[in-house]
Amino acid sequence: MSLSPLSHRGPLTVFRNGHVFTSDAARTWARAVAVENGAIVAVGGDDAVRPYLSRADEVVDLDGRILLPGFHDAHAHPVNGGLERARCDLTGARTATGCLDLIGQYAQRHPEREWILGGGWAMESFPGGRPDRHALDAVVADRPVFLPNRDHHSAWVNTAALSRAGIDDTTPDPADGRIERDGDGVPTGLLHEGAMDLLAHLLPADTQQEYDEGLREALRYLHGLGIVGWQDALVRVDGLDGTNGGGGARGVPSVHASYLRAQREGWLTARVSGALWWDRTCPADEIKTQVALLDAVRRQAEAEGDRYRVHSVKVMQDGVIETFTAALLEPYLDRCGHPTDNVGLSFLDPDLLRRVTVALDAAGFDVHFHALGDRAVRDVLDAVEAARVTNGASGGRHQAAHLQVVHPDDIARFRRLGVAANLQALWACHEPQMDDLAIPFLGPKRSAWQYPFQDLHSGGATLVMGSDWPVTSPDPLAGIHVAVNRIAEEAPPGTEPLDGGQSLPLPVAIAAYTAGSAWVNRVDRLSGSVREGLRGDLVVLDRDPFDGPPEHIGRARVTRTYVDGHLVHLAE
């Protein structure tokens, strides 16, 4: 269950008789912790907490269980995840039939909805990863349907939606996307990347109440997984990119406005860093203006409080492997293993990317790059290098997220340039989307470059972790399980690891999801470790993942979550 919002003062809580993984630089251990008025006041053995026992509001007997710093997710979309959970949620479906059953049931329950919205379907549920409009028409024909897949790089729509948008065989592909077509050139009902925007102006606008409800649901759900903070990796700002999604001005429904409201009203029980969206259509001569507008939003948020800050800017450089839109140095292969003429999409050409990065770095922004293919990773590193040369050591905590394919020549550049490697560890395993929709089109050599966690760690890169929820599960323990084993916890017996040589040691994986992500989210002076003076952001697990075989890591569950010493989740 989730408990009350935070108050100004906090109780005195003592944790004893357990194992405390501090996640400090030395990876030290303790047995007891005391938290008073939101701050950690003692860490050590029984002697360290003894002075607090007589007046403690609560003494938690860990009974040999483990206490960790609260997890920080360095790349998530929590408000959107909360919204999807309240709409036509397809994340639990494993087959095409399962998806269609859920869609049909949702449509029957909500005859008042003009559009059927939601999403979360998995590409592996459909032949070739490509659902079509005819299947949707069979369950919803009377109104339009718009359902992004779980990675939000594609949307499945029905014939009514295509008709309403005027999309037919004469509609050209946008520069930053693709309309899936059949052999006759007729749209199939699958829209990739920027092609989704062809319908954006038709979708019902989200209300502020819906955004607020999405945030409340996200707080409840994420606290239950031990998450005490996150970086929202896509906070749009109204008026900068032609959308109605940002909240640049008061009164505009937005994710940004929900965070500000939650902070102002005292129910934001997490430490949130917002990554403001960079409009990739912004021409070079308007970069300075765009940066100034983003800076105004940053200053507004700073004036509102310190639980929600917007110090980062999200720059999306490419797409994803499964739709052949991730940017590669060499072409994708076809199903027979022959090179095609497709090397994916770069949303910003390298020169423009460098200019944008230099300007954002000079303005004091951290840049949060989406870089999934090896060409995108190289372009991002080149851009940060240009910023370092132009601006010097700015102190920017820049990061590259996803990193599915990284050329070996670029591994060492992460440490040299100070670019954090933002790992979505849950993806680094064999599963249908990997085995059917990625490896065959990358080939053996590039497939061996996927998710090079250990190479990045050995090369001295700062490791941080995030989930990309609602793309995949936000459960940190599930991600840590895969980071250590390179096998999903629910994988069938006999499943081989995805290049087991890239596995991370358990202490390194936990530190990445705690201290590392707190650092890149700029809350490391408050959270991410268990040491005196930091805030009481703590998690209790039902078992110690260090005490048992690595393949059991994912079985651990969160029983208690604390933020500022307040209990925000208690397992039933």
N, C-alpha and C positions, 0 to 999 in steps of 0.2 A: 504494500500500500504506500501511497505518498502522503506525507504529513505536512504540517503547516508551513507557511512562508517564514523567511528569516526575520527575526527581530533584531534590534540594535545590540542587545546584550545576549550572551549565550550561557548555557549551563556549564557547570564543571563536571566533566566526564572523565573517568579513568578507565583505561583499557589495560588489562593485565593477564598474565598466564598464557601468553601466546607467542607467535612469531611475527615480528614486525620487520617487513622489508622496507627500508627507508628510501630506496631509490636515489640516494645521494651519489656523489661522484665516486666514492669508494665502495658503493654497494654494501654498506654495513647493515648489520642486523641488530635488533633490540628485542626486548620482551614486554615492555610496558610503555604506555604513552598517557599523558594527561593533557586535557584541553580545557581552557578556561576563557570565558568571554570571547570565544571564537578563535583563540590563538593556541598553538601548541606551546605548552609551558614546561614540559618535561619529556625526555625520551631516554630510555635506558632499561635498567633492570628494576626489580621491585624497590630498591632503595630510592631510585629516582622519583617514583610516584608516591612513596609512603607519606610525605607531608600533605598530600592532597586527599587522602582516603577519608579522613574523618569528616570532611565537609563536602564531599562529592555529592552531586545531585544523582549520579548514576555511576555504578561500577560495573563494567562489562567484563565478564569472565570469558576470555577468548577460548579457554579450554583446549589449548593446543592449535587452534585455528590461526589463520594468517590475517594480519592487518596490513593494508597497502595504502599508498597515497591514492586519492581519487583519480580516476582516469580522465584524461583530456583528449577529445577527438579533434584532430587537426584538420579534418576535412569532412564536413557533413552539411546536410540541408534539412535541419530539424523541423522547421515550420512546414515546409513542403511535405516532409515525412508524416507529420501529424495530420495535415490535410488529407493525404492519401489514405491514411488509416480510417478516416471518417467518410471517405467516398467509395468508389468501386475499387476496392483493394484486391489486387490480383497477386500479391506477393506470396501467398500461400499455395497458389496453383502450380502443379508440376506437369500438366499436360494441356494440350490444346482444348480438349473436351472440358477439363476442369476450369480453364479460363472462360470458355463460352458459357458454361453453366452459371458461374458467378456473375457474369455480365447480364445474362438473361434474368437471373433472380433479382439483381439490383434494379434493373429497369422496371420490373414488375412492382417492386416495393416503392418506387419513386416515379409514378406516372406524371408528377408535377414538374419534373426536371426537364428543361428545354434541351439540354445537352446531357449526355452520359459522360462524366469525367471521372478520373481516377488514374489507375495505371499500376505498374509494377510487374508486368508479364515478363517472363524469361524467354530469350530467343531459343534456347534449347527445347522449349515445349512445342516448337513448330518445325516442320520439315525445312531444312536449310536455314532455319532461323527466320523465315519470312512468312508471317501470317498474311492473309489477304482480306479484302473488303467483303467478299462474298460470304465468308464464314460469319462475319459480324452482321451482315444484312439478314442472315437467317434468324438471328436472335433479337436484333433491334433494327427495324427498317423504317420506323415512323419518325425518327428524329436523329440528329447527328451524334456520332460517337467520336471521342478523341481520347486515346489512351496511350500515354508514353510508356515505353518499356522500362525495365528496372534501371537501366543506366541513363535514361532520359536523353539519349542521343537519337532516338527514333520514336515515331508515334504511329499507332495503328488506328486507322479511321475507316468509317463505312462509306457507302456510296452517297448517303445523304450529306455527309460532311464535305466530301469532294465536290458535290454539286453546289452546295451553298457557297463554297469558296471559288467556284468556277475553275477548278483544276481538271483538265482533260488532257488528251494526247497532244494538244498544241501548246500546253503550258511549258515554258522553258525551265530548266533547273536553275535555282538561284546560284550565285557564285559560291556560297558557303554551304551548299547542301545538295541533296539529290532526291528526286521523286522516283521511287521504285516503279518499274514498268514491266509489262509482260512482253512476249515476243512481237506483238503488234504495236508496241509503244503506248499501250493504254495503262494509266496508273492503276496499280494493284491495291492501293490503300495503305502503303507503307511510306512514310516520309522521314528522311534522314536529315539530321543537323538543321541547317537554316531553312530547309523546306518546311519544317514544322511551323515556321513563322508565317507561312502563307495563310494559315488559319488563325493566327494569334489574335487578329483584330476582331474575329467573329466570336471568340469564346466569351462566355459570361464573365464579367469582372468579379474577382474575389472581393468579398466585403471585408471590412476591418474586423468584424466579429468573427468571420471564418479564420482569418489569420490569427487572431487572439486565441481562438479555440485550438487551432493547430499547434500553437506554441505551448499552451497548457498541456495538451496531450503529449507533446514531445518531452516536456520537463518530467512528467510522470513516468513515461516509458524509459527515458534515458537514465534518470536517477535509479530506476530499478535495475539497471545494468552496471551501476557503479560509476556513471559518468557525471562529473561535477562541472565540466566546462567544455566548450567546443569553439571551433572557428566555423562560422556559417560561410560556406565557400561561394555563395552567390547572393549578394544583397544588391538588388537593382535600385537605382536612384531615378525617380521620375523626372522626365524632362531631358535626361542625358542620352537616352537611347530610343526614344519614341515609344517606350512602353509605359504601362500604368502600374509598374510593379515596385516602385522604390521608396517613396516617402521622402522625396527631397523637400517637400513642403508639408506643413501640418495639415491634417485633414485628408490627405491622400491615402487610401487604403494600401497597406504595404507590410512586408516582413519587418522592415526597418521601424515603422511606426509601432508595430507590436512589441518589439524589443524595448523601445523607448517608453511605451506605456507600462510594460511589465516592470521596468526599472523604477519608473516614477511611482507606481502604485505598490511596490514592495513585494511583488510575487515572482520576480525573476530570480529563481533559486539556483542559478548557474552562472558561471563566469563566461561571458560570450564575447568573442572577437568577430567582428563582421568584416568580410572581404567584399568591398564595393566592386560592382561589375564594371569592367572596362568595355565600352562600346567598340566592337571591332570594326565598325564602319567609319569610325572617326578618322578623317584624313589628317595627314601630317601637319598641315597648317592650323589645325584646331586642337592639337595636343595640349598646348599651354592652357587654353580655355577649359578643356575637359578636366585637367588636373586641378585647376583653381576651383571648379565646381565641386569636385570630390573633396577637396580640402575644406570647403565650407561645410559639407556634411560631416566631416570628421570633427570639426570644431563644435558643431551643434551637439553631437553626441557627447563630446567631452564635457560640455557645459551641463549636461543632464545628470551625470553621475559616473561611477567608475566600474559598475558591473557589466555594462555593455559599452565596448569601445570599437571604433572602426579605423584601425591602423593599417589595414591591408587593402590591396586592390587585386581582384581576380582577373587574370588575363588567360583566355582560353586559346591555345595555339593549334590544337588539332582535335580530331574526333576519336573513334575507337576502332580497334582491329576488326571486330565482327562485321562492321558495315563498310570496311575498306576505306574508312575516312581518317584513320590515324596516319600521321605523316611519317613515311619511311624513306630511308636513304636509297634503297633499292626497291624495285617494283614488287607488288604482291604477286603471288603465284596463282595460277588457276587450279581447278580441281584435279588436273592431271600433273601438276607440279611444274608447269611451264610459266616463265615470266609473262606478266601482262604489261600494259602500258600505264597502269595505275599506281601512283606512289602516294595516294591519299591527299588530304587537304591541309594546307597551312592557312589558318584564318588571317594571320598577319604575315606579310612578306618579311623576310629577315631584316631588311633595313628599317622598315616601319616598327618592327618589334624592338629593335635596338633603341630607336628614338623614344618610343613609349617608355621603355624600361629606364633609360637614362633620366627622363623627365620625372618619373614617379620616384625613383631613388633620390634624386636631388630634392624633391619635395618632402622627403622623410617618410614615404610610404614603404611598407614591405610589399613585395610583389609575390602573389600566390599564382603560380603558373599551372595550368593543365597541360601536361606534356606526356603523352602516352607512347608515341612511336619514336624510333631512334633519331629521325630527322628533327622532330619537334624538340626532343631533349637537347640535341646539339644547338639548335637555334636559340633555345632558352639560355643555355650556358654561354653562348656567344653574346647574347644580349646583356647578361649580368656582367660579363667580362668588360663589355663596352662601358657599362655604368661604373665599374671599379676604376677603369682607366680615366674616365671623364671626371668623376666626382670624388675619387679617392675612397678611403675607408669610411663609408657613410654610417655604418652601424645598422644598415638594413638587414632584416632577418628574412631574406628571400627564400622561397621554397619551390620545388618542382614536385607536383603531385602525380601519382599513378605509376609512371616509370615502368611500363610493361616491357618495352624493348629498349635496352640501353647498349649502345655500342661500347665494347671494352675500352676503346681509346678515350672515352669520356668519363669513365669511373673516377679517376683521380682528380678530375676538375671540380667535383663537388666540394672536396675539402679545400682545394686551393682557392676557390672562389667564394667559399663560405655559403654555399647553397645547401639548404637542408633537403634531405631526401624524404619526401612524404609518402609513406608506404601504405597501400591498401592491402594488408597482408592476407586477408581472407580470399583474395583472388589468386594467390600463388599456389595453385593445386590443380590436379587433374579433375575435371568435371566436364559435362557435355559441351558447354560453351567454349571451354579451352580446347578440348580434343577434337571437336567437330567444326568449330567456326574460327579458330585461330591458328593452331599448329599446322594444318594442311596448307594454309595460305601464306605462312611465314617460311616454311621449310626448316630442315633440321638445324642449320647453323644459327639462324635468328631465334628459333625456338629456344635454343640453349642460352640466349641472352635475356630471357624473360625474368623479370623480378629478381635482379641480382642483389639480394639483401646482404649476404655475407661479403660479397665483393665490395659493396659500398661501405659496410661497417669496417672491414679490414683496411679500406682505403682512407679511413678517417672521416667519412662524412657524418654530419649530425643526422641521426635518424629520428624521425617523428612518425606517428601513426594516426590514421583516420579511417573511417568506414565508408565514406561517400553515401551514407544512408540518405534517402531510401533506395539507393541503387542496390545495396546489399545490407545484410544485418548489421546493426550498430553495436553488436555485442563484442566488447573488447577481448573477452576471454576466448571467443571463437577465433578472432583474428590472431591473437597471440598463439593459440594452438597451431594454426597453420604456419605462422612465422617460424615456429620451432620444429614442426614435423613435416611441413610442405605437403600435408595430407589433410583434407577436411575431416572434422571430428565424426561426421555422419557418413563418411565414405565407406563403400562396401569392403569387406575383408579382401585382402590381396591387392588393394589399390597401391600403385607405386607412387613414391613422392615425386613431385615436380622438381627435378634436379636437387636432390638432397644436399648437395654440397653448398647450396645457398641458404641452408637453415641458419637461424640465429639461436644463440644460447638464450635460455629462458630469462635470466636477469637482464640481458640486453633488450629483449622484446618488451618486457614490462617497463623498463626505464624509458623506452621510446614512447610508450603509450601514456606515460606519466610525466616524468621530468622533461623529456624531449618535446612533447607536444605542448606542455605548459610554457616552455621557452619560446617556441615559435609563435604561440598565442600571446606572448608578452605578459604572462601572469606568473612567471617563474619566481618573482620576489614575494609571491603570495601563496603559491600552490605548486603541486607536482612532486614534492618530496615530504618526508616526515622528519622535520627537524625543528628545534625550538625557534620561535619567532615567526614561523609560517602559519597560515590559517589552518584550521582544523578541517581540511577537506580529505576525508578518509573513507575507506571501504573495508568491510569485513566479509571474507568469503567463508563458505561452509566447509571448506577443506583447504589444505595447503598444497598448491600445485607443484611445489618443490619436493614434496614428500610422496613420491610415486613415479611410475613410468611416464615419460613424455606424452605417450598416446592417451593419457587420462587428463591432460591439462584442461581440455574443453568441457569436462564434466563439472568443473567447479561452478558454483553459483553465488551470486551476491546475496548476502543476508541483511546487511545494513549499509547505508550510504549517508555520510555527513557532509554538509557544506557549512563552513564557518562554525563548526561545532554543533550545528543543529541537525537533528535526525530528519532527513528528507525522504528516506525510504527504509521501510522495515518489511522484510519478507513475511508473508502470512505464515 
